Amino acid sequence: MKKVFKYIDKPLLIVSLLLFIFGLVMVFSASNVTAYMTRAVSPYNYFVKQAIFLGGSFLVALILIRLNSKTYAVLSHFMLLGVGALLVALLIYGKAQNQAISWFDLGPISIQPSEFAKMMMLVWMAFYYERNAKRLDHYFTSLFPLIVGGFLAFLIIFQPDLGTAIIFSLIVAFVFFIEPIPSHIKNKILLTAVGLVGIVSFVLVTNGKTLIHSRQLERLNFQNPCSRLLDTGGQVCNGYIALNNGGLTGVGLGNSTQKYLYLDEPYTDFIFAVIVEELGAITGIGLLLAYLFVLWRIYLIGKRSYTNRGAVICYGVLIYIFLHIAINLLGIMGLIPLTGVGLPFMSYGGSFTLSLMVALTLVQKVAVETGDRKKK
């Protein structure tokens, strides 16, 4: 373990831990009113659960960081098959929550398989392309991960969970295009993808009301939300009010007014709005700078990796975190439709917390292996 600690990226570790701790504090501040007034449970309910999620995820991280990366290759096969089976079982046996069948309800907690699918797919693709590096000029070999990813993406869409499906699909596409696959194969896939997007867009424009779930159709109506305050624009408009209330320095920790049932779940999708309302725009900007620092450190670790596999994992984790940040914040600001995507380190959620912790651990494992290789 001493060797592991010697080579891990300490700036990334410290900033990540600080972000997790700050997120835990904000989960309590954002959730206590909803917990007591809406859920009829202790104001500490979500805080305690999130603390348990963090503790459990940290234990998983300690186990993963000690494993040889070759073990990840074996595990990724079984884990990806397991996630696929869970997604199929979810559509058959799952019960709807918030008009979507995305979670297995296990009593005190819920598990979201689609969240795990992102990291499992990323790791599997990195090892798959490394193992088949000499056969990437064969179409089937190069395209097989896209077939697997497409199947899993459709399972997620059918839940329906369009936000997660978009992030998952973009991660798969990103890994495909940064791998050393012949350019003629990439170009054909790119042209095919553009054509499919055009066809799907045309179908949705002409038959959107019959093909899109009503909950998703409402979210497409995101412009000028305050004109529909009592209808589909309520969440975004109340988010605007929270951001405006905060000013530069905020109204004080715990003093948000919008968390008093104006925002349905202020501790998940809209936690950034509560952060800015209570601690001000200065803290919001500081949080964004912290995100940039985390992404920069991940990029550097990927750049220094002596294996293509390690670089792909780091860059995949980078795009995973970036997409969550961008889609969450753009949705809050009304620039894109809301998708229910959590904000890294801040939003409440066991599956998301575990996935993020695993992602950061994978990056640190690359840093450890790179440092150990340089020593030898």
Secondary structure, DSSP 8 states (H G I E B T S, - for coil): -HHHHHHS-HHHHHHHHHHHHHHHHHHHHHHHHHHHHTS-S-TTHHHHHHHHHHHHHHHHHHHHHHS-HHHHHHHHHHHHHHHHHHHHHHHHH---BTTB---EE-SS-EE-HHHHHHHHHHHHHHHHHHHTGGGTTSHHHHHHHHHHHHHHHHHHHTTT-HHHHHHHHHHHHHHHHHS---HHHHHHHHHHHHHHHHHHHHHHHHHHHHHS-HHHHHHT--SSGGGGTTTTTHHHHHHHHHHHHHTTT-S-TT--STTTTTSS-TTTTTHHHHHHHHHHHHHHHHHHHHHHHHHHHHHHHHHH-SSHHHHHHHHHHHHHHHHHHHHHHHHHTTSS-------TTTS--HHHHHHHHHHHHHHHHHHHHHHHHHH-
